[in-house]
């Protein structure tokens, strides 16, 4: 039986993969964030000229679905490596960001006496 996957295990596996190939000198924050951007762009390229309706059905075609999954995996791999190099706990960072966003963007009408934003015609 295989061990369940989690982010920490995948991060270790990526680090071991890079170490076995002596890639660590190239895995600087600058290089990793550049690679992350390239992979995100490759993911975007799949959707570039699709209509909203076509983009919603992109996983229906097995060939395109495979490309999307591969690019998503590349984006996550570089993000995990970037976080590893800089010592960022990805899940803690995301959780903290959600907390900040909940404060910045409260649910409309959830606060009594909250001032409603005025539109341009108000």
Helices and strands as residue ranges (DSSP letters): H 7-20, G 24-26, H 29-47, H 52-56, G 58-60, H 62-86, H 90-104
